[in-house]
Amino acid sequence: MPGPLRCGRPRARRRLFADALGVPEVGLDDDFFALGGHSLLAVRLMGAVRETFGAEIGLRALFETPTVTGLSARLGEGAPDNALDVLLPLRTTGSAPPLFCVHPVLGLSWNYAALLGNVGAERPLYGLQARGITEPHARPASIEEMAEDYVARVRAVQPKGPYHLLGWSLGGTVAHAMARLLEKDGQQVAFLALLDSYPAHDIAKDPAVLDAEAEDEVLPALLPGAGSAVRELAERNADRRDTLALLRKQHAQRLQLGEDTVAAVLDTAVHSSRLIRDHAPGSVVCDVLFVTATRGRPVNAVKAREAWQPYVAGAFAEHRIDCRHADLLGPEGAAAIGPILAETLDNV
């Protein structure tokens, strides 16, 4: 028997997509992400599907089949949503080598969905997410251990190079460590992109990055808009239960994350922010594409080329983007980064 979304009129299904995207009209086979969709809009769409049709459908289904027709066909599968898995397939089809994207300090790679409409339809895209969100007792003891785990996931999809890696913030340091492991194993890393990511000893020198990585900034960074309220609770010495209750009330429904998952994300983020400070990078021979977020960064901020010079033997190309560190994979940042990534990927 067809699921509720399939039974709905095509016009109603298209209207849900259009409303989520803020556009006048969406065709049955138009790609949600090519039209400017990103992770938070995707969550909004899934909530609208649930409210309108009484149908539960996972976020990962939209990543994999981002059209009205495709999503409708997925509804009857009854498969559990696994949008928190360590390996998150955002797009599995295409003839180009896949791009593997490593999570920032919060551990989720949903934001990389913003790149789906920019890096080319023939480029498979995978996110790597923190194991500790779903397996709290299996958190890595070091960035190196984290990188080893992710390399194993990558090679399960693509056994041999050349490899294409990208990481934002903490994820850049992990992607760099992954590149080093792959090169030590005789594999070629053809593409390594670091999005506003710095070696551990330089993070503390740069307030723009420190704000996104420091333990006392994890909660505000986790759910945008909650920052002032979280700080107010901290000033009152509120306990963790009150803070989680605030996050759940303001944002859990929006992100389709329950209190236990929000707590696991928080714990994992704090754990990862500690690991980065103990990490000593090695050196890679591959070229590096670096993106600097310039907005809100003081004049005397850390220089990316100088920070990474001891750890990169290849060429180092820097692109400066006028947005905040935390917004690099928001709509504005992704629109600026996407063409840079696409052009570089097409030429490696």
C-alpha positions in Angstrom: 0.0 0.0 0.0 1.4 3.4 -0.9 2.7 5.6 1.9 1.0 8.9 2.8 3.4 11.1 0.8 2.9 9.1 -2.3 -0.9 9.4 -1.8 -0.7 13.1 -1.5 -1.4 15.2 -4.6 1.7 16.1 -6.6 0.9 19.8 -6.1 0.9 19.5 -2.3 4.2 17.6 -2.4 5.8 20.2 -4.6 4.4 23.0 -2.3 6.2 21.5 0.7 9.5 21.6 -1.2 8.9 25.1 -2.4 7.9 26.4 1.0 11.0 25.0 2.7 13.2 26.5 0.0 11.4 29.8 -0.1 10.9 29.7 -3.9 7.7 30.0 -5.9 7.7 26.6 -7.5 9.6 23.2 -7.5 9.3 20.5 -10.1 8.9 16.9 -9.3 12.5 16.1 -10.4 14.2 19.3 -9.2 17.1 18.8 -6.9 16.4 20.2 -3.4 20.1 21.1 -2.9 20.7 22.4 -6.3 18.0 24.9 -5.6 19.9 26.2 -2.5 18.8 23.7 0.1 21.0 23.1 3.1 20.8 21.0 6.3 18.5 23.2 8.3 16.1 23.7 5.4 16.2 19.9 5.0 15.1 19.4 8.6 12.3 22.0 8.1 11.1 20.0 5.1 11.1 16.7 7.0 9.1 18.4 9.7 6.6 19.7 7.2 6.2 16.2 5.6 5.6 14.7 9.0 3.0 17.4 10.0 1.2 17.4 6.6 1.1 13.7 5.8 1.7 12.0 9.2 4.7 10.3 7.7 8.1 9.8 9.3 11.0 9.9 6.9 14.6 10.2 7.8 16.9 13.1 6.9 19.3 10.8 5.1 16.6 9.8 2.6 16.5 13.4 1.4 20.3 13.6 1.1 20.3 10.5 -1.1 17.1 11.2 -3.1 16.6 15.0 -3.0 13.6 15.3 -5.3 9.9 15.2 -4.8 9.7 12.0 -6.9 12.7 10.4 -5.2 11.6 11.2 -1.7 8.1 9.9 -2.4 9.5 6.6 -3.5 11.6 6.3 -0.4 8.7 6.6 2.0 7.4 3.1 1.8 10.8 1.5 2.5 10.4 1.6 6.3 14.2 1.8 6.8 15.4 3.4 10.0 17.0 6.9 9.6 20.8 6.7 10.1 21.7 10.3 9.6 24.0 10.0 12.6 26.2 7.1 11.2 29.9 7.7 11.1 29.8 7.4 7.3 27.0 9.6 6.0 26.4 9.2 2.2 25.2 12.6 0.9 25.4 11.5 -2.7 26.5 8.1 -3.8 26.2 8.4 -7.6 28.5 10.0 -10.2 31.5 9.1 -12.3 34.0 11.5 -10.5 36.1 10.3 -7.5 34.2 10.9 -4.3 34.8 13.8 -1.9 35.0 12.9 1.8 34.2 15.7 4.2 35.2 15.6 7.9 32.9 17.0 10.6 33.7 20.1 12.6 33.9 20.0 16.4 30.2 19.4 16.8 30.6 16.0 15.1 27.8 16.3 12.5 28.4 16.5 8.8 24.9 17.5 7.8 26.1 21.0 6.8 28.1 19.5 3.9 24.8 19.0 2.1 25.1 22.7 1.2 27.9 21.6 -1.2 25.7 19.2 -3.2 24.5 21.9 -5.5 28.0 23.3 -6.1 30.6 20.6 -6.6 29.0 19.0 -9.6 26.3 16.3 -10.0 28.9 13.7 -11.0 30.8 14.0 -7.7 29.8 11.6 -5.0 29.9 13.2 -1.5 30.3 11.6 1.9 30.4 13.0 5.3 32.4 11.6 8.2 30.7 12.1 11.6 31.9 11.6 15.2 31.5 8.0 16.4 30.8 9.3 20.0 27.4 10.6 19.1 26.0 7.1 18.7 28.7 5.2 20.5 29.7 7.3 23.6 32.0 4.6 24.9 33.9 4.3 21.7 35.2 7.9 21.5 38.8 8.1 20.1 41.7 8.8 22.5 43.5 11.1 19.9 43.1 12.8 16.6 45.3 10.1 15.1 43.0 7.4 16.3 40.0 9.4 14.9 41.8 9.7 11.5 42.6 6.0 11.4 38.9 5.2 11.9 37.9 7.5 9.2 40.5 6.3 6.7 39.1 2.8 7.2 35.6 4.1 6.4 36.9 5.9 3.3 38.8 2.9 2.0 35.7 0.7 2.4 34.1 3.0 -0.2 37.2 3.7 -2.3 39.9 1.1 -1.7 42.6 2.9 -3.7 43.5 6.5 -4.4 43.7 9.2 -5.6 41.7 10.5 -2.6 39.9 13.8 -2.2 39.5 15.1 1.4 38.0 18.2 2.9 37.6 19.3 6.5 36.1 22.4 8.2 37.5 23.7 11.5 38.5 20.7 13.6 37.7 18.5 10.6 40.5 20.1 8.6 43.1 19.0 11.2 41.5 15.5 11.0 41.5 15.5 7.2 45.2 16.5 7.2 45.9 13.6 9.6 44.0 11.3 7.3 46.0 12.5 4.3 49.2 11.7 6.1 48.1 8.2 6.9 47.1 7.6 3.3 50.4 8.9 2.0 52.3 6.7 4.5 50.5 3.8 3.0 51.6 4.7 -0.5 48.3 6.2 -1.6 48.0 9.5 -3.5 45.9 12.4 -2.0 45.0 14.5 -5.0 42.9 17.0 -3.1 43.0 18.3 0.5 40.9 21.3 1.4 41.1 22.9 4.8 38.2 25.3 5.6 39.4 27.8 8.2 41.3 25.0 10.1 44.6 25.6 12.0 47.1 23.4 13.9 46.4 23.1 17.6 49.1 25.5 18.8 47.6 28.3 16.6 44.0 27.9 17.6 44.5 29.8 20.8 46.0 32.7 18.9 42.9 33.2 16.8 39.8 34.4 18.5 37.6 33.8 15.4 38.5 30.1 15.5 38.8 29.8 19.3 35.2 30.9 19.7 34.0 28.0 17.6 36.3 25.4 19.2 36.5 26.3 22.9 34.6 24.2 25.4 32.7 27.1 26.8 31.5 28.0 23.3 30.3 24.6 22.3 26.7 25.1 23.4 26.2 28.4 21.6 27.8 27.0 18.5 25.7 23.9 18.6 22.4 25.5 17.9 22.5 29.0 16.4 20.4 31.5 18.2 20.7 29.9 21.6 24.0 31.6 22.4 22.8 34.5 24.5 20.4 32.3 26.5 23.1 29.7 27.2 25.5 32.4 28.4 22.8 33.8 30.7 22.3 30.3 32.2 26.1 30.0 32.6 26.2 33.3 34.4 23.6 32.0 36.8 25.6 28.8 37.3 22.8 26.8 35.9 23.3 23.1 35.8 23.7 21.0 32.7 20.1 19.8 32.9 18.8 23.3 32.6 21.0 24.0 29.7 19.9 20.9 27.8 16.3 21.7 28.6 16.8 25.1 27.0 18.4 23.6 23.9 15.7 21.0 23.6 12.9 23.6 23.9 14.4 26.0 21.4 15.9 23.7 18.8 15.6 20.0 19.3 12.3 19.8 17.3 13.8 21.9 14.6 16.8 19.5 14.3 14.8 16.3 15.0 17.2 15.5 17.8 16.1 14.3 21.2 17.6 15.3 24.5 19.8 12.2 24.7 21.2 12.9 21.2 21.8 16.6 22.0 23.6 15.5 25.1 25.8 13.1 23.1 26.6 15.8 20.6 27.6 18.1 23.4 29.8 15.5 25.1 31.4 14.5 21.8 32.1 18.1 20.9 33.8 18.8 24.3 35.8 15.6 24.0 37.0 16.5 20.4 37.9 20.1 21.5 40.2 18.6 24.1 41.8 16.2 21.6 42.7 18.9 19.1 44.8 20.7 21.7 47.0 17.6 22.3 47.5 16.8 18.6 50.9 17.3 16.9 50.5 17.3 13.1 52.9 15.4 10.9 53.7 16.6 7.3 51.9 15.8 4.0 53.3 16.0 0.5 50.0 16.8 -1.2 48.9 20.3 -2.2 46.4 22.1 0.1 43.5 24.4 -0.8 42.8 26.6 2.2 39.8 28.8 2.8 40.0 31.7 5.3 36.8 33.2 6.8 37.7 36.9 7.2 34.6 38.4 8.8 35.1 39.0 12.5 38.7 38.2 12.4 41.2 40.7 13.8 43.9 42.2 11.7 46.6 40.3 13.6 44.9 36.9 13.3 47.0 33.8 12.5 48.2 33.6 8.9 47.2 30.2 7.4 50.2 29.8 5.2 52.6 30.4 8.1 50.7 28.2 10.5 50.6 25.2 8.1 54.0 25.7 6.5 55.8 23.1 8.7 53.2 20.5 7.9 52.6 20.9 4.1 55.3 20.1 1.6 53.1 20.7 -1.4 51.7 23.9 -2.8 49.4 26.0 -0.5 46.6 28.0 -2.2 44.6 30.3 0.1 41.2 31.8 -0.8 39.7 34.5 1.5 35.9 34.5 2.0 33.9 37.4 3.5 31.9 35.5 6.1 32.3 34.3 9.7 34.0 31.1 10.6 30.7 29.5 11.9 28.9 30.4 8.6 31.3 28.9 6.1 28.8 26.2 5.2 25.8 28.4 5.6 24.0 29.6 2.4 26.4 32.6 1.9 29.6 30.7 2.7 28.7 27.7 0.6 27.8 29.8 -2.4 31.3 31.4 -2.2 33.2 28.2 -1.5 31.3 25.9 -3.9 32.8 27.3 -7.2 36.3 27.3 -5.7 36.1 23.7 -4.7 34.4 22.7 -8.0 37.1 24.3 -10.2 39.9 22.9 -8.1 38.4 19.4 -8.1 37.9 19.5 -11.8 41.6 20.3 -12.3 43.3 17.7 -10.1 
